[in-house]
Amino acid sequence: MFGFLTKDMTISFRKLLAVILLFSSSFAWFFIFFTYFENLISPGLSLDSFLANAGSVIFLISCVIFAFIGGAIAEKVNLRKFLILWILFGLVVLLPLIFFRGDEFLIFFAILGGLAFGLGFTPSLAFFAESTTPDERGRVAGVMILVAFVLVVFSSVAIVALGLESITILSVFVGVKSIGFLSLLLDPVARSKNKAKPWRMIFSLKDFNYYLLALVLFYVAAGLVSLLWIALPNTPEYEAALRSANIIRYIGLGIFAILAGILADRIGRKKPIILGLIMLGAGYAIVGLMTTPETYFVNLLLSGLAWGVIMVVYLVVPADLSPPGSAERFYAIGWLLPLMIYIGLNGSGRLLGFVPPVDIFSAILSIILFTSILPILYAVETLSESKIRERRFRDYTEKVGKIIQDSKKPE
């Protein structure tokens, strides 16, 4: 049934499950925390908007800082033991919220949340990189993203259905984070013994810098759009559009992640990235025409699908380019540096109340997204041409064989 997805994969089923569950549980935990942090800190109360925005920014900054720290630590210690301690910390770090709630604890728990997610993030990505081969990596990454957002959807539905109480949200946090332990039961979760390459060597790789520049420009556009949404009217129509779009966009994001993964393993990484950027540009063009609940809904859907494509390919590219033992550093630069730029744009705009003018907004975004395609055109394809030709030839011979077999069947 899933032959189109698993065909020619060399990774064992147990290791595949271990890779998927380790990443998906932590990534879903991140999204749920970011979404329901205010409800967790001040259940039933309204936080000061400046303080709430400051908490979100500090959480994201903490994620980035501790991801760099965690990657550096994981290079020097037993990876399995490190991940066990990381998951355990994620289970217990927020339990004091049962007793300590309120605005005065927001910053403290924002930092702890960043620590709970960031510390093991790049090591879990390195485990994915070292467990997969280039011609199966896209499909595995697609399944990882799909499972993560299925967990996000189910968790969100459970939280809303059971009520936005702290104990409910904490129970969901514990359940999602605990899934990571299954990975450690399924696989030894060992890592390469190779010494990590110096940081300066990574920055000297021309092709990696091309891919990095494209992602930076993508995050710049995403950061600017998020500032526009802050200024939208707080009306039932916009809230309904957001609620309706979020569930659909998360499922659509997962489906497009699978499709992008299949494409990335068949035709290479560059074309899916360009496709994702074009989809995002189409969504942002609608913003420039008119900002209504309907265009807001369509933009959320298109941007969600584009994020699914972009996230999958950028899970794959650092793994393709990193030598054994250096994946944490490639992911730290390839994922976290662009995120820091996004935080700078989004965070400063939220805290200062800056809203870009809508009339010139679409033109600026179109220029940024067009520019982001140029570095991809210059970058080398990270899936070797021989692998692409081999897959095309194999597909061709299978089609010919099927035609011959069908022709031999008696009429």
N, C-alpha and C positions, 0 to 999 in steps of 0.2 A: 504493500500500500504506500509506503514511504520510500520506495526504491529511488525515486528521483532525488531524494534528499540524502540518502545514506550510501548511494552507489559509489564504489571505489574508495570508501573511507577505510583507512588503516587503523584508526584509533579504536581500541576495544570499547565495548558497550559500558563496562564498569567505569573506565576512565572518562568516557564521554559524559556519563551521568555526574561523575565527580566534578568535572570542569564546569558543567552547566549549573549545578546546584550551588557550588561555591560562589560563583560570580552572581548568579541571579538573585540569591537570597540577600546578599549584601547590597546589590544595586537597588533592589526593591525596597529594602530597609531605608536607604538614603531618600528615595522619593517619598515614602510614607512619612518619614520624619520631617522632611522639608514642608510637606503639605499640611500636616496636623500639629506642627510644633506649637503654634499659638493656643490651640485647644488643649494641648497637654499642659502648658505652663499656667494658663488662666482659664480653666473650664467654666463656661457660662459667663465669662467676663469679657469686656472689650479692652484690649491692650491699646496703649498709646501708639499711634501709627509710626511715629519716629522710632520708638523703642522696638516695635515689631520689625520694622525694616532693618534696624541695626542688628537685631538678633539673627535675621536671615543672612545678612552679609557676613557677620562674624562666624556663623556656622559654616558657610561656604569657604571662607578664608581658612578656618581651622581644618576643614577637609583637605585643602591643598597642602598646608604646612605639614600636617601629620602624615599625609601620603608620601611626601618626600622623606620624612623621618623614618616611616615604616619601611620604605624601600631600602634605605641605607642599612637599617637594622637587619632586615631579612637576608641581605647578602652575606651576613656574617654568622648567622645562627641556624639551628635546625628549623627548616621551614614548617614542618608538621607541628612541632611544639609551639612555634610562633603563632600559627593560625589558630590552634586550640585556644591559646590565651586571648587572642584577638576576638574570637567568637564569644568566649565566656565574658569578656569585658563588655561586649555589646549587649549581652543579656542582662547584666546587673547594673550598668552605668546609670540607667534612668530610673531604677526602682526607688531611689530617694524622692522622686517626684510625688510619690504617694503621700509623703509627709511635708515636703517643702514645695509650695506653689506660690505664684505671684510674680509681679514684674521684677522684683529685686533679684530673682533667681534666673532670669531669662538668659543673661549673658553667660553665666556660669554653665548652665546646661547646654547652651549653644556650643560652647567650646568642647564640652564632654561629648556631645553628639558628633562633632567633627573628628574628635579623637577616635570614637567608636567606629566610624566609617573609614576614615582616611588611613589609619595605621596599617590595615591589611589589604588595601585596595590594589596598589601596584603589585604586591606579591601574588595576589590572586590572578591578576592579568598575566603575570609572568608564568604562572602555572599553566594557563591556557596556551600561551605562546609555545612553551616547551613540550606540550602534550599533543600538538597538532602538526600536521604537515601542510605546506603551502596550498596544495590543491584541495584540501578539505576544510581549511581554516575559515573561509567565508560562511559556509553552511553551519559550522559549529557556532560561530559568532551570532548568526541569525537566530538560531535556536536559543542561545543564551539571552538575547534581547527579548525574544518572544516570551520565554518563561518568566523573565523579570517583570514584564508588564502585565502578564496574566496574574501574577502575584499581587501587583499593585492594584489591579481592578478588583480582585476578590477581597483584598484587604480593605479597600475603600468602601465596597458594598457592605462588608461586615461591620465596619466602624459606624457607618451611617445607620444601618439597620438596628444595631445594638445601642446606639446613642453615643454622642460625643463626650463620654466621660473618660477621665484619665485612666481608670482601671481597664476600660475597654481598649483604649489605644495602646496602653502598655502591654496588654495581653497579645494584641496583634504584633507588636514589635518583637516580643519574645518568641512568638510562633514563627514568624518569618526568619528571624536571625537563627533560630535553632535548626533550620533546614541545612545550614552550612555544615553541621556536624555529620550529616549523611555522607558528605564528600569524603570526610576523614575515615568513615567506616568502609567506603567503597574502594579507596585507593590510598597507597602510602603517602601520596602528595610530597614526593621528593623533588629536588631541583638539581639543575646542572651544577657541577663542581667548578666550572670554568670561572676564571677571574673576570670581573666586570671591566668593560672598556672605560677609559677616562671620559669624563664629561666633555672635555674639549674635542674629543674625537667625534662625538655625536653631533655637536654643533658644526663640525667641519664637513658633514655629509651633505652634499649639494641636493641630492634628491629628497632626503628627509626634510631638509629646509623648505623645499618647494611644497611638499604636502603640509608641513607645519604652517606655512604662510597662508595657504588656502583655508585651513581650519581656523586660523586667527581671524581672517576676514569674515568667515562664517559666523564666528562668535560675536564679532563687532556688530554685524547686522542683527543677530538675535538679541543682543543687549539693547540696541536702539529700539527694536520693536517692543520689547518688554516695558520700556519707559512709556511708550504710547498707550499701552493697555492700562497703565496706572491712572491715566486721566479719563478713562471711559466713565460714563455716567453710572452710578451705582443704582441701577433700576432693575426691576424684576425681569425685564426682557433680556438684558445683558447677562444677568445671573443664570437665567434659564439656558441661554446660548452656551455659556461656559460649562454648565453641568452636563448638558446634552453632548457637547463636543468632546469633553474630556474622556468619557467612557469610550466613545467611538474612536477617538484619535489614539488612545492607548492600544486598543485592539488592532486598529489599522496600522499603527506603528510597528507592532509585532509582526503582522502579516508582511508588510513591506520589508521588514528586517530579514525575514526568511527569503523573500524574492531577491533582495539585494545580495544576500549571502550566496545564493545559487548563481546569480550573475557574476559575482566576484570570482567564483571558482571556475566559471566557464569562459568568460571573456576578459577577465582581468579586473583590476581595482579602479582604474581611471574613469571608465565610462559610467559605472554606478555613482561615483562621486559627482560627476557632471550632471547626471540625471537628478540627483538629490538637490543640487544647487539650482537647477532650472525649476524644479517643483517649488522650492522655497521662494524663488523669484516671482513665480506666478501668484503665490499667496500674498506676497508683499505688494504686488501690483494692484491687487484688489483693494488693499488698504488705501492706496493713493487715490482711488476713484471715489470711495465713500466709506465712512465708518458708521456702520449700522449693526444691529444685532446679527443680521444675516451675513454681512461681510465678515464680521468677527467670527462667526461660526465657521464659515468656509476657510478663513485664514488659519484658524486653529487646526482644522482637519488637514489642510495641505502642509502646514508647517510640521505637524506631527508625523505625517508620512515621510517628509523629507528628513526629519530627525532620525527616523528608523533606518533610512538608507545610509546617512552620514555616520551614525554611530557604529554600524556594522563594519563599514569599510575602515574606519579609524580604530577599530579593535584589531583589524587584520594588518594594516600597513606597518605599525611599529614592530609587530611580530615578524613580518617578512624581512624587515631591514636590520633587526637586532641580531648580533651574534650570540651564541649560547652564553648565559650568565649575565647578560646585560639588558634583559627585557625590562626590568623595573625602571631603569634609567630612561629607556626609550619611551616608555609609557608615561613616566613622570614629566618628560618634556613634551611629548606629543599630545597628552591629555590635559595636564595640569596647568601648563603655561597659558594655553588659550583660555582655560577656565578662569585664570586670574585676570585676564583682560576683560572677560565678560563680567566678572564680579566688580571690577573697577568701574566699568560703564554703568552697569545696572545699579550697583550699590551707591555710587556717588549721585546718580540721578534720583534715586529714591530718597536718599537722605536730604538732598538739596531741593527736592520738589521740581526738578527740571523735566519739562515735557517738550520734545522736539515738535516744531511746527508741521502739521499734517500736510500742508500744501506743497512743501518741498520734500516731504518725507519719502515718498515713493521714488523720486528721482535719485536721491542719495542712496537708498537701498539697492536700486537697480545697478548703479555704478559700482557699489561695493561687491555685489554678487557677481557681476560680469568680471570684475577684476580678480575675484577669487578663483575663477575658472582658468585664468592664464597660467598660474604656477603649475596647475595640474597638467596642462598641455605640455609643459617643458619637462615635467618629472618623468623618470623612467617608470615603466610598468613593473610592479614588484612581483607579479606572477610571471614566471619565465615564459617566453614565447613558445618554447618547446612543449611546455605543459598545455598551453592553449591549443597548439596544433595537434598534440596527441589526443586531447579530448574531442576536438572536432573530427579527427580521423576515426576515432572509436565510435562516435555517434553515427558517422556516415556509414561505416561498415555494418553497424547493427541495423540501420534502416535498410541497407541493401540485403542483408541476410533475412530480414523479416519479409521483404518483398519476394525474395526467392522462395521462402517457405510457403508463403501464401499462394504463390503461383503453382506449387506442387500439390496443393490440396485438391481433392476431387470435387468437381462441380455437382 
